[in-house]
């Protein structure tokens, strides 16, 4: 387990688990992609510019972001290696140029040595801070191809339950070996609940199995089949790094098949909601993908069942639903369309809608963190729970927690586990609000602009396999939900339109911490 004496290691471990927990709220999610993936994005964007799919300014924006990241990331190599890569990342990088090939070669080396470099950095006398470490390590493992559920189990065991004590650097060394593992094959049976008339057809796909064959396969693998009612199924062979990642890949295959069946027949592809993996003891659920797009203002303001609503807000909600659970290509198209419908201006650069939504996200962040922390503290600190008893209004709860942390009447060190780590992070935000929210805004802008680039790659370049397609959904989807939640709340509660709300956010961020500026819990009030 992790050595409990090293507070920085402990807080980093808790942050890693936050990022990997599929139940984490938007403000505790991972919003960035790995440096390795960003470099591959630059290469792909150069190809897309050459093909007329992306604009030169779009590539320049990306290259500038990556150039800045390289300069501060220990995983990018020595100072000399960083300078070589940064010079190659000038905004004028072009397909098949010398700079293009330098980036490609450095990315391959970086990918294979990245976490080893981070382990070494964590052993330095002055290691990188908690947030940067957790974001870099987690995003690298996710973008290699592991599922968040698998990684959460892997890290939780080593951080909390493994025999003996170890440093975070030692565990990151283990993670380096994990990152280098090759994919392996998984055989996954997907029974269907309704016959789709493929048995005996000369055009039946090779993956199709008859009802008898499905039953025989399940029995041979020693699965309990007493309650399984099916009419045949598909046996897929997919390559992945872990079983959960394999199920995600199968779910995407089924999305593609479902789309074909929907428009090619008068029937639906009816599934059982579970799949069976060879060698596993229990079936895996095949729920529709949920990417963390939660717009809770609809329920809070009693607008869930407004069937006759119309206009821009209603259109955006309908478009946004694709970002929650549709196939990756439909999700990026619908998700960006929702943003553009609410926050773009006629004749302006469409990408500016990303920047406006990012301001709303940044303004929403302090209240989201403080609200959740107030309930976490209530469960772990009986004395402080009394102070919050009967305080149901979120802003008031946030003010109480913020005052207690800044005055020292509530100490992060006196709290348990993950609550202590969150309280310490929140205290840094309260002491440096402009710096913290600037970072949140930067992450959100990068995530939203990536979503826009992926939308253009899909719609203008027919790229369903773009290198950052899935990562863009992982990073942007929860943030889009949070930003649009603010827009919908303002619409129904104050009759405030999206652009005036964005203007309010712009002014609030610009004046935060000044004499006449808003408080950190009142940025959008």
C-alpha positions as CSV (number, residue, x, y, z in Angstrom):
1,X,0.0,0.0,0.0
2,X,1.0,3.6,-0.3
3,X,3.2,5.0,2.5
4,X,0.7,7.1,4.6
5,X,3.5,9.4,5.9
6,X,4.0,11.0,2.5
7,X,1.1,13.4,2.2
8,X,1.8,14.4,-1.4
9,X,1.8,10.8,-2.5
10,X,-1.5,10.1,-0.6
11,X,-3.2,13.1,-2.1
12,X,-2.0,12.2,-5.6
13,X,-3.3,8.7,-5.1
14,X,-6.8,10.0,-4.0
15,X,-6.8,12.3,-7.1
16,X,-6.0,9.3,-9.3
17,X,-8.9,7.4,-7.9
18,X,-11.2,10.4,-8.4
19,X,-10.2,10.6,-12.1
20,X,-10.8,6.8,-12.6
21,X,-14.1,6.5,-10.8
22,X,-16.9,6.4,-13.3
23,X,-19.3,7.8,-10.7
24,X,-17.3,11.0,-10.1
25,X,-19.2,14.2,-10.7
26,X,-18.0,16.5,-13.6
27,X,-15.9,18.7,-11.4
28,X,-13.8,15.7,-10.3
29,X,-13.4,14.1,-13.7
30,X,-10.3,14.0,-15.9
31,X,-10.5,16.8,-18.5
32,X,-7.2,16.3,-20.4
33,X,-5.8,13.8,-22.8
34,X,-2.2,12.5,-22.6
35,X,0.8,14.2,-24.0
36,X,1.4,11.3,-26.4
37,X,-2.1,11.5,-27.8
38,X,-1.8,15.3,-28.2
39,X,1.3,14.8,-30.3
40,X,-0.5,12.3,-32.5
41,X,-3.4,14.8,-32.7
42,X,-0.9,17.3,-34.2
43,X,0.3,14.8,-36.8
44,X,-3.3,14.0,-37.8
45,X,-4.4,17.6,-37.8
46,X,-1.5,18.4,-40.2
47,X,-2.8,15.7,-42.5
48,X,-6.4,17.1,-42.2
49,X,-5.2,20.6,-43.0
50,X,-3.5,19.2,-46.1
51,X,-6.8,17.5,-47.1
52,X,-8.8,20.7,-46.5
53,X,-10.7,19.2,-43.5
54,X,-9.3,21.4,-40.8
55,X,-8.2,25.0,-41.0
56,X,-4.6,26.2,-40.4
57,X,-5.7,28.3,-37.3
58,X,-7.2,25.1,-35.8
59,X,-3.9,23.3,-36.2
60,X,-2.0,26.4,-34.8
61,X,-4.2,26.5,-31.7
62,X,-3.5,22.8,-31.0
63,X,0.2,23.1,-31.7
64,X,0.5,26.0,-29.2
65,X,-1.3,24.1,-26.5
66,X,1.0,21.1,-27.0
67,X,4.1,23.2,-27.1
68,X,3.2,24.7,-23.7
69,X,2.4,21.3,-22.3
70,X,5.8,19.8,-23.4
71,X,7.6,22.6,-21.6
72,X,6.2,21.6,-18.1
73,X,5.8,17.8,-18.5
74,X,8.7,15.7,-17.0
75,X,7.5,12.8,-19.2
76,X,8.6,14.8,-22.3
77,X,12.2,14.1,-21.6
78,X,15.3,16.1,-20.9
79,X,15.4,19.9,-21.3
80,X,17.2,19.4,-24.7
81,X,14.6,16.9,-25.9
82,X,11.8,19.3,-24.8
83,X,13.4,22.1,-26.8
84,X,13.8,20.0,-29.9
85,X,10.1,19.0,-29.7
86,X,8.9,22.5,-28.9
87,X,10.8,23.9,-32.0
88,X,9.1,21.3,-34.1
89,X,5.7,22.3,-32.7
90,X,5.7,25.7,-34.3
91,X,2.3,26.6,-35.7
92,X,3.6,26.1,-39.3
93,X,4.1,22.3,-39.0
94,X,3.1,20.7,-42.3
95,X,2.4,17.2,-43.5
96,X,5.6,15.2,-44.4
97,X,7.9,18.1,-43.4
98,X,11.0,17.7,-41.2
99,X,9.1,19.1,-38.2
100,X,6.3,16.5,-38.9
101,X,8.8,13.6,-38.8
102,X,10.6,15.0,-35.7
103,X,7.2,15.0,-33.8
104,X,6.4,11.5,-35.0
105,X,9.7,10.1,-33.9
106,X,9.7,11.8,-30.5
107,X,6.1,10.7,-29.9
108,X,7.1,7.0,-30.3
109,X,10.0,7.3,-27.9
110,X,7.9,9.3,-25.4
111,X,5.1,6.8,-25.5
112,X,7.4,3.9,-24.5
113,X,9.3,5.8,-21.8
114,X,6.7,8.3,-20.4
115,X,5.8,6.8,-17.1
116,X,9.4,5.7,-16.3
117,X,10.3,9.4,-16.7
118,X,7.5,10.4,-14.4
119,X,8.6,7.8,-11.8
120,X,12.0,9.4,-11.8
121,X,10.6,12.9,-11.5
122,X,8.6,11.8,-8.4
123,X,11.8,10.7,-6.8
124,X,13.4,14.1,-7.2
125,X,13.8,16.4,-4.2
126,X,11.1,18.7,-5.5
127,X,8.6,16.5,-7.3
128,X,5.8,17.8,-9.5
129,X,2.6,18.9,-7.8
130,X,-0.4,16.6,-7.0
131,X,-2.7,17.7,-9.8
132,X,-0.2,17.6,-12.6
133,X,1.1,14.2,-11.6
134,X,-2.4,12.6,-11.3
135,X,-3.6,14.1,-14.6
136,X,-0.4,13.0,-16.5
137,X,-0.3,9.4,-15.2
138,X,-4.0,8.8,-15.5
139,X,-4.5,10.2,-18.9
140,X,-1.5,8.3,-20.3
141,X,-2.9,4.9,-19.1
142,X,-6.4,5.7,-20.4
143,X,-5.2,6.8,-23.8
144,X,-3.0,3.7,-24.1
145,X,-6.4,1.9,-24.2
146,X,-7.2,0.7,-20.7
147,X,-10.8,1.1,-19.3
148,X,-11.3,3.4,-16.3
149,X,-13.0,0.6,-14.3
150,X,-10.0,-1.7,-14.8
151,X,-7.5,1.0,-13.9
152,X,-9.6,2.0,-10.8
153,X,-9.3,-1.5,-9.5
154,X,-5.6,-1.8,-10.3
155,X,-4.7,1.5,-8.6
156,X,-7.0,1.0,-5.6
157,X,-5.4,-2.3,-4.7
158,X,-1.9,-1.0,-4.9
159,X,-2.7,2.3,-3.1
160,X,-4.7,0.8,-0.3
161,X,-4.6,-2.9,0.1
162,X,-1.3,-4.3,-1.2
163,X,1.0,-5.8,1.5
164,X,3.8,-3.6,2.7
165,X,4.4,0.1,2.0
166,X,5.7,1.7,-1.2
167,X,6.2,5.1,-2.7
168,X,4.0,6.5,-5.5
169,X,7.1,6.4,-7.7
170,X,7.4,2.7,-7.2
171,X,3.8,2.1,-8.2
172,X,4.2,4.4,-11.3
173,X,7.1,2.1,-12.3
174,X,4.6,-0.8,-12.2
175,X,2.2,1.3,-14.3
176,X,5.0,1.8,-16.9
177,X,5.1,-2.0,-17.3
178,X,1.3,-2.1,-17.5
179,X,1.3,0.6,-20.2
180,X,3.7,-1.5,-22.4
181,X,1.5,-4.6,-22.4
182,X,0.2,-5.6,-25.8
183,X,-3.5,-6.1,-26.5
184,X,-5.0,-9.6,-26.2
185,X,-8.0,-11.3,-27.8
186,X,-11.4,-11.6,-26.1
187,X,-14.2,-13.9,-27.4
188,X,-17.5,-12.2,-26.4
189,X,-20.9,-13.8,-26.9
190,X,-23.8,-11.3,-27.5
191,X,-27.1,-13.1,-27.6
192,X,-30.1,-11.4,-29.2
193,X,-33.6,-11.6,-27.8
194,X,-35.3,-11.5,-31.2
195,X,-34.4,-13.6,-34.3
196,X,-33.0,-11.4,-37.1
197,X,-33.4,-13.9,-39.9
198,X,-29.8,-14.8,-40.5
199,X,-29.8,-18.5,-39.8
200,X,-29.1,-20.4,-43.0
201,X,-28.7,-17.3,-45.0
202,X,-25.7,-17.3,-47.4
203,X,-25.0,-13.7,-46.4
204,X,-25.0,-14.4,-42.6
205,X,-21.8,-12.8,-41.1
206,X,-19.2,-15.1,-39.8
207,X,-19.9,-13.9,-36.2
208,X,-23.5,-15.1,-36.2
209,X,-24.4,-18.1,-34.1
210,X,-27.7,-20.0,-34.1
211,X,-29.8,-20.4,-30.9
212,X,-28.4,-24.0,-30.6
213,X,-24.8,-22.8,-31.1
214,X,-25.2,-20.0,-28.6
215,X,-26.6,-22.3,-25.9
216,X,-23.8,-24.8,-26.5
217,X,-21.1,-22.1,-26.2
218,X,-22.5,-20.8,-23.0
219,X,-22.7,-24.3,-21.5
220,X,-19.2,-25.1,-22.6
221,X,-17.9,-22.0,-20.8
222,X,-19.9,-23.2,-17.7
223,X,-22.2,-20.2,-17.6
224,X,-25.6,-20.5,-16.0
225,X,-28.1,-20.5,-18.9
226,X,-31.3,-21.2,-17.0
227,X,-32.7,-17.7,-17.2
228,X,-31.2,-16.8,-20.6
229,X,-33.9,-16.5,-23.3
230,X,-32.4,-15.8,-26.7
231,X,-32.8,-16.3,-30.5
232,X,-29.2,-16.7,-31.5
233,X,-26.4,-14.2,-31.2
234,X,-23.0,-12.9,-32.3
235,X,-19.6,-14.2,-31.2
236,X,-17.1,-11.4,-31.6
237,X,-13.4,-11.6,-31.3
238,X,-11.9,-8.2,-30.3
239,X,-8.5,-7.0,-29.3
240,X,-8.2,-5.0,-26.1
241,X,-6.1,-4.4,-23.0
242,X,-8.7,-5.5,-20.4
243,X,-12.2,-7.1,-20.4
244,X,-14.1,-3.8,-19.7
245,X,-12.3,-2.2,-22.7
246,X,-13.2,-5.2,-24.8
247,X,-16.9,-4.7,-23.9
248,X,-16.7,-1.1,-24.9
249,X,-15.4,-2.1,-28.3
250,X,-18.1,-4.6,-28.7
251,X,-20.7,-2.0,-27.7
252,X,-19.4,0.2,-30.5
253,X,-19.7,-2.7,-33.0
254,X,-23.3,-3.2,-31.9
255,X,-24.0,0.5,-32.4
256,X,-22.8,0.2,-36.0
257,X,-24.9,-3.0,-36.5
258,X,-27.9,-1.4,-34.9
259,X,-27.7,1.6,-37.2
260,X,-27.6,-0.7,-40.2
261,X,-30.5,-2.7,-39.1
262,X,-32.5,0.4,-38.3
263,X,-32.3,1.8,-41.8
264,X,-32.0,-1.5,-43.7
265,X,-34.9,-3.3,-42.3
266,X,-38.2,-2.8,-40.5
267,X,-36.8,-4.4,-37.3
268,X,-34.5,-3.5,-34.4
269,X,-31.4,-5.2,-33.1
270,X,-32.8,-6.4,-29.7
271,X,-30.2,-7.3,-27.2
272,X,-30.3,-8.9,-23.7
273,X,-28.4,-6.2,-22.0
274,X,-25.6,-8.6,-21.1
275,X,-22.6,-10.2,-22.8
276,X,-20.5,-13.2,-21.9
277,X,-16.7,-13.2,-22.1
278,X,-14.8,-16.4,-22.5
279,X,-12.9,-17.2,-19.4
280,X,-14.8,-14.8,-17.1
281,X,-17.1,-16.1,-14.4
282,X,-20.0,-13.7,-14.7
283,X,-21.6,-11.7,-17.6
284,X,-20.8,-8.1,-18.2
285,X,-23.6,-5.5,-18.5
286,X,-24.1,-3.9,-21.9
287,X,-25.8,-0.7,-20.9
288,X,-25.8,2.1,-23.3
289,X,-22.7,4.2,-22.9
290,X,-23.2,7.1,-20.4
291,X,-20.5,9.7,-20.8
292,X,-21.5,11.9,-17.8
293,X,-23.6,14.5,-19.5
294,X,-25.9,15.5,-16.7
295,X,-28.1,18.6,-17.0
296,X,-29.8,18.4,-13.6
297,X,-31.4,21.8,-14.0
298,X,-34.1,20.1,-16.0
299,X,-35.3,18.2,-13.0
300,X,-34.6,20.9,-10.4
301,X,-36.8,23.4,-12.4
302,X,-39.5,20.8,-13.2
303,X,-38.8,20.9,-16.9
304,X,-38.2,17.2,-17.6
305,X,-41.6,16.6,-19.1
306,X,-42.3,19.8,-21.0
307,X,-43.3,18.2,-24.2
308,X,-44.4,21.4,-26.0
309,X,-41.2,23.4,-25.4
310,X,-39.5,24.8,-28.5
311,X,-36.7,27.2,-29.5
312,X,-33.0,27.1,-29.1
313,X,-32.9,25.6,-25.6
314,X,-35.1,22.7,-26.6
315,X,-33.1,22.1,-29.7
316,X,-29.9,22.1,-27.8
317,X,-31.2,19.5,-25.3
318,X,-32.3,17.2,-28.1
319,X,-28.9,17.5,-29.8
320,X,-27.1,17.1,-26.5
321,X,-28.7,13.7,-25.8
322,X,-26.5,12.2,-28.6
323,X,-23.4,13.2,-26.6
324,X,-24.6,11.1,-23.7
325,X,-25.1,7.7,-25.3
326,X,-24.8,7.7,-29.1
327,X,-22.0,6.2,-31.2
328,X,-18.8,8.3,-31.1
329,X,-19.3,9.9,-34.5
330,X,-22.9,10.9,-33.8
331,X,-22.0,12.0,-30.3
332,X,-19.4,14.6,-31.4
333,X,-21.7,15.9,-34.1
334,X,-24.6,16.3,-31.8
335,X,-22.6,17.6,-28.9
336,X,-20.9,20.3,-30.8
337,X,-24.2,21.3,-32.6
338,X,-25.8,21.8,-29.1
339,X,-22.9,24.1,-28.1
340,X,-23.0,26.1,-31.4
341,X,-26.8,26.5,-31.3
342,X,-26.5,28.2,-27.9
343,X,-23.3,30.2,-27.9
344,X,-22.3,31.0,-31.5
345,X,-22.8,34.4,-33.2
346,X,-23.8,34.9,-36.9
347,X,-20.6,35.5,-38.9
348,X,-18.2,34.8,-36.1
349,X,-15.6,32.1,-35.7
350,X,-17.6,29.0,-34.7
351,X,-14.8,27.9,-32.4
352,X,-15.5,30.9,-30.1
353,X,-18.5,29.0,-28.8
354,X,-16.0,26.7,-27.1
355,X,-14.4,29.6,-25.3
356,X,-17.7,30.9,-24.1
357,X,-18.8,27.6,-22.7
358,X,-15.4,27.2,-21.0
359,X,-16.0,30.5,-19.1
360,X,-19.4,29.1,-17.8
361,X,-17.7,25.9,-16.7
362,X,-14.9,27.8,-14.9
363,X,-17.5,29.9,-13.1
364,X,-19.5,26.8,-12.0
365,X,-16.4,25.0,-10.7
366,X,-16.0,26.5,-7.2
367,X,-19.6,26.0,-6.1
368,X,-19.6,22.4,-7.5
369,X,-16.4,21.6,-5.5
370,X,-17.6,23.3,-2.3
371,X,-21.1,21.8,-2.4
372,X,-19.8,18.2,-2.7
373,X,-17.1,18.8,-0.1
374,X,-19.7,20.2,2.4
375,X,-21.6,16.9,2.2
376,X,-18.4,14.8,2.4
377,X,-17.3,16.7,5.5
378,X,-20.7,16.2,7.1
379,X,-20.2,12.5,6.8
380,X,-16.7,12.4,8.2
381,X,-16.6,15.2,10.8
382,X,-19.5,15.0,13.3
383,X,-18.7,18.4,14.9
384,X,-18.8,20.3,11.6
385,X,-21.9,18.4,10.5
386,X,-23.7,20.2,13.3
387,X,-22.8,23.6,11.7
388,X,-24.3,22.5,8.4
389,X,-27.4,20.8,9.9
390,X,-30.5,22.4,8.4
391,X,-28.5,24.4,5.8
392,X,-30.0,23.2,2.6
393,X,-29.2,26.1,0.3
394,X,-26.0,25.3,-1.7
395,X,-24.6,28.8,-1.7
396,X,-24.8,29.1,2.1
397,X,-23.2,25.6,2.6
398,X,-20.4,26.7,0.3
399,X,-19.8,29.9,2.2
400,X,-19.6,28.1,5.5
401,X,-17.1,25.6,4.2
402,X,-15.0,28.2,2.4
403,X,-14.9,30.4,5.5
404,X,-13.9,27.5,7.8
405,X,-11.1,26.4,5.5
406,X,-9.6,29.9,4.9
407,X,-9.8,30.8,8.6
408,X,-8.3,27.5,9.8
409,X,-11.3,26.5,11.9
410,X,-11.5,23.5,9.7
411,X,-8.2,21.8,8.9
412,X,-7.8,19.5,5.9
413,X,-5.3,17.4,8.0
414,X,-8.1,16.6,10.4
415,X,-10.2,14.9,7.8
416,X,-10.1,11.4,6.6
417,X,-8.7,10.0,3.3
418,X,-10.1,11.4,0.1
419,X,-12.0,14.2,2.0
420,X,-8.7,15.5,3.3
421,X,-7.2,15.5,-0.2
422,X,-10.2,17.3,-1.6
423,X,-10.2,19.8,1.2
424,X,-6.5,20.6,0.6
425,X,-7.2,21.1,-3.1
426,X,-10.2,23.3,-2.3
427,X,-8.1,25.4,0.1
428,X,-5.6,26.1,-2.7
429,X,-8.4,27.2,-4.9
430,X,-9.7,29.6,-2.2
431,X,-6.2,31.1,-1.7
432,X,-5.5,31.3,-5.5
433,X,-8.9,31.7,-7.2
434,X,-7.8,33.4,-10.3
435,X,-4.9,30.9,-11.0
436,X,-7.1,27.9,-10.3
437,X,-10.1,29.0,-12.4
438,X,-7.7,30.0,-15.2
439,X,-6.4,26.4,-15.3
440,X,-10.0,25.1,-15.2
441,X,-10.9,27.4,-18.1
442,X,-7.8,26.3,-20.1
443,X,-8.7,22.6,-19.7
444,X,-12.3,23.3,-20.7
445,X,-11.3,25.4,-23.8
446,X,-8.9,22.6,-24.9
447,X,-11.5,19.9,-24.4
448,X,-14.2,21.9,-26.3
449,X,-12.0,22.8,-29.2
450,X,-10.9,19.2,-29.5
451,X,-14.6,18.3,-29.7
452,X,-15.0,20.8,-32.5
453,X,-12.0,19.4,-34.4
454,X,-13.4,15.9,-34.1
455,X,-16.7,17.1,-35.3
456,X,-15.1,18.5,-38.4
457,X,-13.0,15.4,-38.9
458,X,-16.2,13.3,-38.8
459,X,-18.5,15.5,-40.9
460,X,-16.0,16.9,-43.4
461,X,-13.4,14.2,-43.5
462,X,-15.5,11.0,-42.8
463,X,-12.9,10.1,-40.2
464,X,-14.7,7.6,-37.9
465,X,-11.3,6.4,-36.5
466,X,-9.6,9.7,-35.6
467,X,-7.0,9.2,-32.9
468,X,-8.7,11.5,-30.4
469,X,-12.3,10.7,-31.2
470,X,-13.0,8.7,-28.1
471,X,-10.7,10.7,-25.9
472,X,-12.6,13.9,-26.9
473,X,-15.8,12.4,-25.6
474,X,-14.2,11.3,-22.4
475,X,-12.9,14.7,-21.6
476,X,-15.5,17.0,-23.1
477,X,-18.9,15.3,-22.4
478,X,-19.1,16.0,-18.6
479,X,-17.9,19.6,-19.1
480,X,-20.5,20.2,-21.8
481,X,-23.2,18.9,-19.5
482,X,-22.0,21.2,-16.7
483,X,-21.9,24.3,-18.9
484,X,-25.3,23.7,-20.5
485,X,-26.7,23.0,-17.0
486,X,-25.9,26.6,-16.1
487,X,-27.4,27.9,-19.3
488,X,-30.7,26.0,-18.7
489,X,-30.8,27.1,-15.1
490,X,-30.4,30.7,-16.1
491,X,-33.1,30.4,-18.8
492,X,-35.8,28.9,-16.6
493,X,-35.0,30.7,-13.3
494,X,-33.9,34.2,-14.5
495,X,-35.0,34.2,-18.2
496,X,-31.3,35.0,-19.1
497,X,-30.2,34.1,-22.6
498,X,-27.0,32.1,-23.2
499,X,-24.9,35.0,-24.6
500,X,-25.7,37.5,-21.8
501,X,-24.9,34.7,-19.4
502,X,-21.5,34.1,-21.1
503,X,-20.9,37.9,-20.9
504,X,-21.6,37.8,-17.2
505,X,-19.1,34.9,-16.8
506,X,-16.5,36.8,-18.8
507,X,-16.7,39.8,-16.5
508,X,-16.8,37.7,-13.3
509,X,-13.6,35.9,-14.2
510,X,-11.9,39.1,-15.3
511,X,-12.8,40.9,-12.0
512,X,-12.5,38.0,-9.5
513,X,-10.3,38.9,-6.6
514,X,-10.5,42.7,-7.2
515,X,-12.2,45.2,-5.0
516,X,-15.4,45.4,-7.0
517,X,-15.4,41.8,-8.2
518,X,-17.7,38.9,-7.2
519,X,-16.9,36.3,-4.5
520,X,-15.8,32.9,-5.6
521,X,-19.2,31.4,-4.7
522,X,-21.2,34.1,-6.5
523,X,-19.7,34.2,-10.0
524,X,-22.9,33.5,-11.8
525,X,-25.4,34.9,-9.3
